[in-house]
Amino acid sequence: MNLRTKILGLEAGGKFIVVLNREDAEDLSVSSLERVRVRGHDNEVIAIVNIASMLIVKGTVGIYEEVKNSLGLNEGDEVDVEIAPLPSSVYFIRNKLNRRKLTYNEINEIIQDVIKGKLSEIEIASFVTALHVFGLDLDEATSLSMAMVKTGNILKINKPVIVDKHSIGGVPGDKTTLLVVPIVAAAGLTIPKSSSRAITSAAGTADRVEVLMPVNLELKEMQRVVEKTNGCMVWGGTLNLAPADDIFIRVENPLSIDPLLLPSIMSKKKAVGANLMVLDIPTGRGTKVKTIGEADLLAKDFMELGRRLDIKVQCAVTYGEQPIGHTIGPALEAREALAVLTGEVKAPDLIDKATNIAGILLEMSGKKNGKETAMEILRSGKAERKMREIIEAQGGNPNIKTKDIPVGDQTYTVRSAKEGYILWINNASLAEAARLAGAPKDKGAGIYLHKKIGDRVKKGDPLLTIHAERDLKLQRALDGLEKADVLGIGERMDMLIHEVRELPVSKTTFMIER
């Protein structure tokens, strides 16, 4: 069927989508979410169909930007539209729904069709859900990792040893990367760190780093920075590393599931050329991994998958029952990390975690006394100098000081109503409060935590200060805190945590780091 194009000026996130008039769709025998082949200018694409009788008149086809650009179309061009068969990948997804193990070729075809926009959101969601319900074994995880690497860019650094670190997330205020990267780079190792932005947390690593320097670098710019300074901290969204993973994450997030955790992380490490890696697994209440036993099992899977991908993996099971350091939110966290690098403040838990992870990487690369070496690099100022080199190479101000980093000036301090000790902290409630205050979009929004677990508290002592850039969002955060148990205060041997007097509302906060 020959139809005239109507350019809609709409984008579909990389998918090929066209809009048909209902009569034309009936003539073609296609329904919404089925596929048509669109031919024009000696080229063709397979597009997913939407139907709109009011917007699109009979004899025309609405064209999304992806189809327009791929075929080089202009308003009013004539194209040939005909029904297209289902991609083979749809049948492979059905096989997984029927609990059948998928081969590499089947998985590769699914990933190829995801990238090319040939699968609808429903089909992608079905694949992700099937993996969640029925699981994927290490063979499938390996196949997924390799297929995702194959469909994206690859960073090529001419160094025999390239190291990386990653956290599976789940702990607010985890600014460890901002210390680990300059420590490791100052030790002479190469660490090309790509990170994610926040999805449901108050700040992703890219959000924190962006306070200090640009993070939206292209792959060639990333390579230039790494070759100049030994390290970088950039946002993975502009690099096109394992791009299928970014599509899967958009499906996983609203469902609060993460079946692709292993291949998602490992594919991106493979894409930057890492051959040594430390995986941080925060463990405890409020994290994604609740017990040390679970953490050890997850570590075993990551190490085996790393072996199959020629990446030596060691795992650090870390304490995750309270925020790292005292700050939550992009600007507050960046300021605290810079203050630790300059020696202005002491954050013992942040320093301990960062030097332990950096120390593991140093020892994996053949250096001795890893933690002590990392501590000395931090203490001597070498890490700060390296951080400023990286900031300058990425286009930031290398002379930035902590006082130059603005934070939200709308504040409220929550004070203790009784004496005792901090017995527990609700990570999820703190992260939610910081988001209600405006983080991560408002860089200056967040929370400063005055007390940590084990600290003595007197009546009237400050517990936490909320920062916001607008008073409306400050009030919103306060309203949220009133409905949540954030800090537990009592005597050291109190056995009662709290009473449940009515059916509780269960709210799962799903924090994912990529």
KELO-445033 format. One record per residue (C-alpha): residue number from 1; residue in one letter; x, y, z. Coordinates in pm, 1 decimal. Example, Ala and Ser with C-alpha at 12.3 -4.5 7.8 and 13.67 -1.06 7.14 Angstrom:
<sites>
   nr  rest         x         y         z
    1     A    1230.0    -450.0     780.0
    2     S    1367.0    -106.0     714.0
</sites>
This chain:
<sites>
   nr  rest         x         y         z
    1     M       0.0       0.0       0.0
    2     N     139.0     339.4    -103.4
    3     L      91.1     614.9     156.2
    4     R     202.1     977.6     192.9
    5     T     417.0    1063.9     494.6
    6     K     313.4    1298.6     772.4
    7     I     615.3    1394.0     986.2
    8     L     498.2    1395.5    1348.5
    9     G     807.5    1542.9    1512.7
   10     L     790.6    1276.8    1785.3
   11     E    1071.7    1055.0    1915.2
   12     A    1022.8     699.6    2042.9
   13     G    1348.0     640.4    2230.5
   14     G    1514.4     460.5    1940.0
   15     K    1215.9     254.8    1828.7
   16     F    1070.5     257.4    1478.7
   17     I     704.0     356.7    1511.2
   18     V     444.0     466.4    1255.5
   19     V      84.0     575.5    1297.6
   20     L    -186.1     453.0    1057.6
   21     N    -540.7     561.9     995.3
   22     R    -782.6     292.1    1113.1
   23     E    -918.7     224.0     763.2
   24     D    -569.9     182.7     618.6
   25     A    -477.5     -47.1     909.6
   26     E    -784.8    -263.0     841.8
   27     D    -696.5    -281.3     472.6
   28     L    -348.5    -399.5     570.2
   29     S    -493.3    -638.2     832.4
   30     V    -273.5    -497.8    1110.1
   31     S    -363.5    -396.4    1464.5
   32     S    -189.4    -171.0    1717.1
   33     L     152.8    -302.7    1824.8
   34     E     180.3    -527.7    1519.7
   35     R     448.0    -457.3    1260.2
   36     V     469.1    -318.8     909.1
   37     R     755.0    -295.0     662.2
   38     V     806.2      64.9     544.0
   39     R    1001.2     115.2     219.6
   40     G    1126.1     449.1      94.9
   41     H    1429.6     593.4     -86.1
   42     D    1570.2     245.2    -159.9
   43     N    1571.8     150.8     206.3
   44     E    1332.3     -12.0     450.9
   45     V    1259.9     -52.4     821.8
   46     I    1030.6    -271.7    1028.7
   47     A     809.3     -44.7    1239.6
   48     I     557.1     -97.6    1518.9
   49     V     206.2      28.6    1441.8
   50     N      -7.7     273.3    1636.2
   51     I    -355.4     367.7    1511.9
   52     A    -509.8     716.9    1525.7
   53     S    -811.5     796.3    1306.1
   54     M    -838.0    1162.9    1410.8
   55     L    -470.6    1255.7    1374.2
   56     I    -390.6    1060.6    1058.0
   57     V    -620.3    1085.3     754.6
   58     K    -673.5     793.7     518.5
   59     G    -392.6     759.5     266.9
   60     T    -121.5     897.1     496.2
   61     V     114.6     746.9     752.3
   62     G     246.1     927.9    1059.7
   63     I     623.0     900.1    1083.8
   64     Y     826.1     916.0    1404.4
   65     E    1171.8    1075.2    1395.6
   66     E    1356.8     741.9    1403.2
   67     V    1179.2     622.2    1086.6
   68     K    1218.6     962.0     921.9
   69     N    1592.6     973.2     985.9
   70     S    1657.6     609.8     890.4
   71     L    1479.6     641.4     556.2
   72     G    1563.8    1007.0     489.3
   73     L    1198.2    1105.0     455.6
   74     N    1035.6    1444.7     416.0
   75     E     676.9    1558.8     455.3
   76     G     458.2    1421.4     176.0
   77     D     702.4    1158.4      47.8
   78     E     547.0     839.1     -83.7
   79     V     631.9     515.1      96.3
   80     D     523.4     155.0      52.6
   81     V     372.2      -0.7     366.0
   82     E     292.4    -370.2     404.2
   83     I     237.3    -612.9     690.4
   84     A     555.9    -767.3     830.4
   85     P     598.4   -1104.0    1003.4
   86     L     688.6   -1137.0    1370.5
   87     P    1064.3   -1129.1    1436.0
   88     S    1211.8   -1463.9    1535.1
   89     S    1311.5   -1307.6    1867.5
   90     V     944.4   -1299.3    1972.0
   91     Y     933.1   -1679.4    1944.9
   92     F    1252.9   -1703.4    2150.3
   93     I    1092.4   -1487.0    2421.7
   94     R     794.6   -1724.0    2418.3
   95     N    1038.1   -2013.0    2465.5
   96     K    1177.4   -1845.9    2777.0
   97     L     822.9   -1793.8    2904.5
   98     N     787.1   -2170.0    2862.2
   99     R    1096.9   -2219.9    3082.2
  100     R    1327.2   -2321.6    2800.7
  101     K    1695.9   -2234.0    2826.2
  102     L    1804.1   -1994.4    2552.0
  103     T    2110.6   -2042.5    2332.5
  104     Y    2363.4   -1769.9    2251.3
  105     N    2222.6   -1723.8    1900.3
  106     E    1869.8   -1683.6    2035.1
  107     I    1980.2   -1434.8    2299.6
  108     N    2192.0   -1246.0    2046.9
  109     E    1891.6   -1210.2    1815.6
  110     I    1676.7   -1080.7    2101.7
  111     I    1940.3    -820.1    2190.4
  112     Q    1983.3    -719.0    1825.1
  113     D    1607.4    -667.4    1788.5
  114     V    1590.1    -470.5    2114.2
  115     I    1858.2    -232.8    1985.1
  116     K    1698.3    -200.9    1641.1
  117     G    1362.8    -115.1    1794.8
  118     K    1190.7    -420.2    1647.7
  119     L    1038.3    -530.0    1978.7
  120     S     751.6    -352.7    2150.1
  121     E     762.1    -247.5    2516.6
  122     I     524.9    -536.4    2597.4
  123     E     759.5    -789.7    2435.6
  124     I    1065.7    -648.9    2612.2
  125     A     877.6    -644.6    2943.4
  126     S     776.0   -1007.6    2884.0
  127     F    1140.5   -1105.1    2831.9
  128     V    1254.6    -924.4    3147.2
  129     T     968.0   -1073.7    3347.7
  130     A    1045.5   -1424.9    3219.6
  131     L    1406.2   -1385.2    3335.0
  132     H    1284.3   -1264.8    3673.6
  133     V    1033.8   -1546.2    3723.7
  134     F    1230.0   -1837.6    3577.9
  135     G    1583.4   -1706.6    3628.7
  136     L    1883.4   -1720.6    3401.0
  137     D    2177.7   -1951.7    3452.2
  138     L    2541.7   -1856.9    3406.4
  139     D    2543.3   -1976.0    3045.5
  140     E    2258.1   -1737.9    2964.2
  141     A    2420.3   -1459.8    3168.8
  142     T    2742.0   -1506.3    2969.6
  143     S    2551.2   -1502.1    2640.5
  144     L    2362.0   -1187.3    2742.6
  145     S    2685.2   -1014.1    2846.5
  146     M    2860.2   -1092.9    2518.4
  147     A    2557.3    -998.9    2306.8
  148     M    2518.6    -665.7    2487.9
  149     V    2888.1    -584.8    2439.8
  150     K    2866.3    -677.9    2070.7
  151     T    2586.5    -427.9    2005.6
  152     G    2758.4    -125.1    2160.8
  153     N    3076.1      80.0    2157.3
  154     I    3403.6     -49.9    2300.2
  155     L    3664.6     164.6    2473.1
  156     K    4015.2      82.9    2351.9
  157     I    4294.7     184.0    2589.0
  158     N    4642.4      57.2    2510.0
  159     K    4729.0     -54.1    2863.7
  160     P    4798.1    -411.7    2979.7
  161     V    4606.1    -363.7    3304.3
  162     I    4273.2    -182.0    3323.6
  163     V    4086.4    -186.4    3653.9
  164     D    3733.6     -96.1    3752.7
  165     K    3502.0     -99.6    4051.0
  166     H    3128.9    -126.1    4080.4
  167     S    2868.3    -121.7    4353.0
  168     I    2534.4    -295.8    4320.6
  169     G    2391.4       1.7    4512.4
  170     G    2125.9      29.1    4777.2
  171     V    2301.9     252.8    5032.1
  172     P    2234.3     629.5    5037.4
  173     G    2533.0     862.9    5030.2
  174     D    2772.3     610.3    4876.7
  175     K    3026.4     853.5    4731.4
  176     T    3305.8     592.7    4746.1
  177     T    3386.1     621.6    4374.4
  178     L    3488.0     986.8    4418.2
  179     L    3773.9     867.5    4639.9
  180     V    3857.1     530.9    4482.9
  181     V    3913.9     661.8    4128.9
  182     P    4170.4     931.7    4219.1
  183     I    4345.9     702.3    4468.2
  184     V    4382.9     421.4    4213.9
  185     A    4475.7     656.5    3928.7
  186     A    4735.7     828.1    4149.7
  187     A    4887.5     483.1    4213.1
  188     G    4952.8     451.6    3838.5
  189     L    4663.7     220.4    3745.8
  190     T    4414.1     291.6    3468.3
  191     I    4050.3     315.5    3580.4
  192     P    3793.4     429.0    3318.3
  193     K    3485.4     464.3    3541.1
  194     S    3144.6     500.3    3382.0
  195     S    2847.7     536.7    3614.4
  196     S    2473.6     579.8    3619.0
  197     R    2245.6     860.2    3723.2
  198     A    1991.7     806.5    3998.3
  199     I    1678.5     614.2    3911.2
  200     T    1504.6     582.4    4247.7
  201     S    1788.7     690.9    4480.0
  202     A    1875.6    1045.7    4584.7
  203     A    2197.4    1054.0    4381.0
  204     G    2374.1     828.5    4136.0
  205     T    2751.0     850.4    4098.7
  206     A    2714.3    1054.6    3779.2
  207     D    2489.7    1303.7    3964.4
  208     R    2751.3    1348.6    4237.4
  209     V    3041.9    1384.6    3996.3
  210     E    2850.8    1633.2    3779.4
  211     V    2865.4    1883.6    4065.3
  212     L    3244.0    1892.8    4018.2
  213     M    3285.1    1843.5    3641.8
  214     P    3099.0    1761.9    3318.9
  215     V    3010.3    1393.7    3287.8
  216     N    2830.9    1382.4    2949.5
  217     L    3142.7    1283.1    2757.0
  218     E    3146.8    1097.7    2427.4
  219     L    3360.0     784.9    2397.3
  220     K    3653.6     964.7    2229.0
  221     E    3649.8    1233.8    2498.9
  222     M    3648.0     964.7    2767.4
  223     Q    3946.5     798.3    2603.8
  224     R    4136.0    1129.0    2589.7
  225     V    4076.7    1192.4    2962.0
  226     V    4184.6     840.4    3061.8
  227     E    4500.1     853.5    2849.9
  228     K    4591.0    1189.1    3007.1
  229     T    4509.0    1121.8    3374.4
  230     N    4476.3     740.7    3414.0
  231     G    4114.5     779.8    3521.2
  232     C    3777.3     936.5    3459.1
  233     M    3427.5     952.3    3605.2
  234     V    3164.8     986.3    3334.8
  235     W    2798.4     913.4    3275.0
  236     G    2742.3     590.0    3084.0
  237     G    2434.7     724.7    2904.8
  238     T    2632.3     906.1    2634.6
  239     L    2882.7     628.8    2568.3
  240     N    2656.9     371.4    2401.9
  241     L    2823.9      91.5    2599.3
  242     A    2591.5    -212.9    2602.3
  243     P    2294.3       4.9    2496.5
  244     A    2042.7    -281.1    2532.6
  245     D    2098.1    -261.8    2906.7
  246     D    1970.3      96.6    2920.0
  247     I    1649.4     -20.7    2751.8
  248     F    1610.3    -309.3    2995.4
  249     I    1663.2     -77.4    3293.7
  250     R    1369.0     138.8    3182.2
  251     V    1150.9    -173.9    3200.7
  252     E    1299.0    -306.0    3525.7
  253     N    1262.6      17.3    3720.8
  254     P     880.7      46.7    3741.9
  255     L     855.9    -327.4    3810.0
  256     S    1120.3    -308.1    4088.1
  257     I    1296.1    -618.5    3957.7
  258     D    1655.1    -672.1    3849.0
  259     P    1700.8   -1010.8    3675.6
  260     L    1975.0    -873.8    3448.9
  261     L    2201.0    -756.5    3731.5
  262     L    2498.3    -979.9    3641.7
  263     P    2511.2    -933.3    3262.2
  264     S    2415.2    -567.1    3294.7
  265     I    2716.9    -485.3    3510.2
  266     M    2966.3    -720.4    3349.7
  267     S    2886.5    -622.9    2991.0
  268     K    2976.6    -261.7    3062.2
  269     K    3298.8    -360.1    3237.2
  270     K    3389.5    -574.9    2937.1
  271     A    3308.0    -283.4    2704.5
  272     V    3560.4     -52.6    2876.8
  273     G    3829.3    -320.5    2855.8
  274     A    3855.3    -395.2    3228.3
  275     N    4050.5    -706.0    3319.0
  276     L    4054.7    -652.3    3698.0
  277     M    3743.0    -553.4    3890.9
  278     V    3620.6    -513.2    4247.0
  279     L    3247.7    -553.2    4305.6
  280     D    3110.3    -380.5    4614.7
  281     I    2813.0    -568.0    4763.5
  282     P    2655.4    -356.7    5041.4
  283     T    2482.7    -593.0    5281.5
  284     G    2227.7    -558.8    5557.5
  285     R    1878.3    -429.3    5633.2
  286     G    1762.4    -174.8    5378.2
  287     T    1995.5    -298.8    5105.0
  288     K    1930.1    -524.9    4807.5
  289     V    2133.6    -805.3    4968.3
  290     K    2014.5    -870.5    5323.3
  291     T    2262.3   -1127.4    5456.4
  292     I    2629.3   -1214.5    5427.0
  293     G    2530.0   -1559.8    5299.9
  294     E    2333.3   -1406.6    5012.5
  295     A    2624.9   -1172.4    4940.1
  296     D    2869.6   -1463.6    4921.7
  297     L    2645.1   -1651.6    4676.7
  298     L    2612.4   -1342.8    4457.2
  299     A    2989.4   -1291.5    4472.3
  300     K    3043.5   -1648.8    4354.8
  301     D    2824.2   -1589.0    4047.4
  302     F    2998.3   -1262.5    3961.1
  303     M    3341.7   -1419.6    3992.1
  304     E    3246.6   -1710.9    3767.5
  305     L    3088.0   -1480.3    3508.3
  306     G    3400.6   -1266.0    3520.5
  307     R    3615.3   -1573.5    3457.6
  308     R    3410.5   -1652.2    3146.8
  309     L    3454.0   -1295.7    3022.3
  310     D    3830.3   -1283.6    3101.0
  311     I    3777.5   -1035.9    3385.2
  312     K    3927.5   -1123.5    3722.2
  313     V    3666.7   -1029.2    3981.0
  314     Q    3701.1    -995.6    4356.4
  315     C    3410.4    -890.7    4573.5
  316     A    3395.8    -668.6    4878.8
  317     V    3100.2    -743.8    5106.5
  318     T    3048.9    -412.6    5285.5
  319     Y    2837.1    -282.7    5572.1
  320     G    2520.4    -128.8    5431.9
  321     E    2286.9     -56.4    5723.1
  322     Q    2341.6     318.5    5726.3
  323     P    2445.0     592.7    5480.6
  324     I    2811.1     627.4    5389.3
  325     G    2949.4     945.6    5541.8
  326     H    2709.1    1213.0    5663.3
  327     T    2550.3    1341.7    5342.0
  328     I    2279.9    1237.3    5096.2
  329     G    2220.3    1433.3    4774.5
  330     P    2446.6    1535.7    4482.1
  331     A    2601.0    1863.3    4603.0
  332     L    2622.2    1763.6    4968.3
  333     E    2794.1    1436.2    4875.1
  334     A    3033.7    1599.3    4629.1
  335     R    3128.0    1855.8    4890.6
  336     E    3189.1    1587.9    5153.6
  337     A    3401.0    1377.8    4915.5
  338     L    3611.4    1680.4    4818.5
  339     A    3649.2    1774.1    5185.2
  340     V    3780.4    1424.6    5264.0
  341     L    4028.3    1446.9    4974.6
  342     T    4153.9    1784.2    5096.4
  343     G    4168.1    1669.0    5457.9
  344     E    3914.4    1927.0    5576.0
  345     V    3685.7    1667.9    5733.1
  346     K    3713.8    1314.7    5860.8
  347     A    3449.2    1064.8    5756.8
  348     P    3589.6     740.9    5902.5
  349     D    3340.4     502.6    5738.9
  350     L    3379.5     664.2    5394.6
  351     I    3759.0     663.2    5420.0
  352     D    3767.3     303.8    5542.7
  353     K    3540.2     177.4    5265.8
  354     A    3718.7     369.8    4989.1
  355     T    4069.6     267.1    5097.3
  356     N    3964.1     -96.6    5138.1
  357     I    3819.2    -111.1    4785.6
  358     A    4112.3      81.5    4637.1
  359     G    4349.1    -143.9    4832.3
  360     I    4194.5    -458.2    4684.6
  361     L    4243.1    -318.5    4333.2
  362     L    4605.4    -228.4    4409.8
  363     E    4679.1    -578.0    4540.1
  364     M    4502.1    -743.2    4245.1
  365     S    4737.4    -550.8    4015.7
  366     G    5042.3    -684.1    4200.3
  367     K    5110.2    -407.0    4453.1
  368     K    5164.5    -491.3    4818.4
  369     N    4994.9    -353.9    5130.7
  370     G    4700.7    -225.1    4930.1
  371     K    4495.7     -56.8    5203.5
  372     E    4800.7     105.4    5364.6
  373     T    4917.0     231.4    5023.7
  374     A    4571.7     370.8    4950.4
  375     M    4563.4     544.9    5289.7
  376     E    4903.1     701.5    5225.1
  377     I    4797.3     826.5    4880.3
  378     L    4490.8     986.1    5040.3
  379     R    4680.8    1124.8    5339.0
  380     S    4966.0    1269.9    5130.3
  381     G    4740.7    1474.8    4903.2
  382     K    4822.7    1270.6    4591.3
  383     A    4460.0    1164.7    4557.9
  384     E    4341.9    1526.4    4577.1
  385     R    4591.8    1634.8    4311.5
  386     K    4483.6    1349.3    4086.0
  387     M    4117.5    1439.3    4138.1
  388     R    4190.1    1796.3    4029.6
  389     E    4370.4    1664.5    3719.9
  390     I    4063.6    1461.6    3628.4
  391     I    3832.1    1756.6    3695.9
  392     E    4036.8    1977.5    3462.2
  393     A    4061.2    1710.7    3191.5
  394     Q    3682.1    1667.1    3195.8
  395     G    3624.0    2040.7    3164.9
  396     G    3566.6    2140.8    3527.2
  397     N    3735.2    2395.3    3753.6
  398     P    4048.6    2227.5    3897.0
  399     N    4071.9    2489.9    4173.1
  400     I    3721.9    2427.9    4309.0
  401     K    3691.4    2446.9    4687.1
  402     T    3427.3    2296.2    4911.0
  403     K    3283.6    2642.2    4984.6
  404     D    3231.0    2691.6    4609.5
  405     I    2972.7    2409.6    4602.0
  406     P    2626.8    2555.7    4674.4
  407     V    2369.5    2353.2    4866.0
  408     G    2001.5    2421.6    4921.5
  409     D    1947.8    2721.4    5150.1
  410     Q    1598.5    2615.2    5257.7
  411     T    1673.3    2402.9    5563.5
  412     Y    1508.3    2234.6    5857.6
  413     T    1681.4    2045.2    6137.9
  414     V    1509.7    1748.4    6300.2
  415     R    1600.1    1716.8    6668.3
  416     S    1584.9    1427.0    6909.3
  417     A    1282.5    1400.9    7136.7
  418     K    1466.9    1178.7    7387.4
  419     E    1802.9    1054.8    7508.4
  420     G    1971.5     733.5    7409.1
  421     Y    2179.2     587.0    7126.9
  422     I    2115.4     562.0    6754.6
  423     L    2021.9     194.7    6720.4
  424     W    1921.7     180.4    6353.0
  425     I    1869.8     398.3    6047.1
  426     N    1608.2     345.6    5777.0
  427     N    1805.1     392.3    5454.7
  428     A    1500.6     382.4    5227.2
  429     S    1314.6     650.8    5423.3
  430     L    1616.6     880.8    5420.7
  431     A    1661.6     838.1    5045.7
  432     E    1290.9     904.7    4988.6
  433     A    1304.3    1220.6    5202.7
  434     A    1602.6    1349.1    5005.0
  435     R    1414.1    1287.0    4680.5
  436     L    1107.3    1468.6    4815.3
  437     A    1338.3    1761.5    4892.8
  438     G    1429.2    1771.4    4522.9
  439     A    1730.9    1543.1    4478.7
  440     P    1878.9    1447.7    4239.4
  441     K    1728.9    1701.4    3994.0
  442     D    1792.7    1985.8    4237.6
  443     K    2162.7    1933.9    4296.9
  444     G    2161.4    2127.9    4625.1
  445     A    1882.4    1922.0    4780.0
  446     G    1949.2    1643.3    5025.6
  447     I    2012.6    1553.4    5387.6
  448     Y    2299.6    1608.2    5630.2
  449     L    2304.1    1333.4    5891.8
  450     H    2437.9    1459.3    6225.3
  451     K    2426.7    1124.3    6403.7
  452     K    2515.2     770.1    6295.8
  453     I    2452.0     426.0    6444.3
  454     G    2606.1     395.0    6791.7
  455     D    2626.0     771.3    6855.7
  456     R    2502.4     907.5    7190.1
  457     V    2205.2    1142.9    7160.8
  458     K    2069.8    1391.6    7413.4
  459     K    1722.5    1540.6    7405.6
  460     G    1722.5    1832.7    7161.6
  461     D    2036.3    1719.6    6974.6
  462     P    2023.9    1764.8    6596.4
  463     L    1964.0    1435.7    6415.1
  464     L    1947.2    1544.7    6052.6
  465     T    1915.5    1861.8    5847.8
  466     I    1711.0    1866.6    5528.7
  467     H    1833.2    2095.5    5248.1
  468     A    1606.8    2209.0    4965.6
  469     E    1623.0    2475.7    4699.2
  470     R    1254.3    2563.9    4736.8
  471     D    1042.6    2588.2    5051.5
  472     L     762.1    2387.8    4888.9
  473     K     991.9    2088.6    4843.9
  474     L    1129.6    2131.6    5195.4
  475     Q     777.8    2102.8    5333.9
  476     R     714.6    1802.2    5112.2
  477     A    1020.1    1627.7    5259.9
  478     L     907.0    1710.5    5613.3
  479     D     562.2    1569.1    5542.4
  480     G     727.4    1251.9    5416.2
  481     L     942.4    1217.3    5727.7
  482     E     638.1    1244.5    5952.9
  483     K     501.5     925.1    5797.5
  484     A     824.0     723.9    5829.4
  485     D    1041.8     578.8    6102.0
  486     V    1384.2     713.4    6004.5
  487     L    1604.3     675.1    6314.8
  488     G    1569.9     437.0    6608.0
  489     I    1678.0     586.2    6940.9
  490     G    1698.2     387.2    7264.3
  491     E    1929.9     228.6    7513.4
  492     R    2194.3      -8.5    7382.4
  493     M    2011.6    -322.6    7496.4
  494     D    1658.3    -222.5    7393.7
  495     M    1506.5    -526.8    7224.1
  496     L    1186.5    -360.8    7098.6
  497     I    1240.8    -187.5    6765.3
  498     H     887.1     -48.2    6724.7
  499     E     523.5    -148.8    6758.0
  500     V     296.4    -226.5    6463.5
  501     R     -57.6    -122.8    6561.5
  502     E    -221.8    -145.2    6219.1
  503     L    -159.4    -308.8    5883.9
  504     P     165.1    -153.0    5757.2
  505     V     198.8     -10.1    5408.6
  506     S     485.1    -194.5    5241.8
  507     K     692.1      28.2    5015.7
  508     T     992.7    -115.9    4835.0
  509     T    1258.9     127.6    4726.8
  510     F    1453.4     -23.7    4440.2
  511     M    1797.0     130.9    4395.7
  512     I    1994.1      22.4    4094.8
  513     E    2347.5     127.3    4007.7
  514     R    2486.5      87.5    3662.1
</sites>
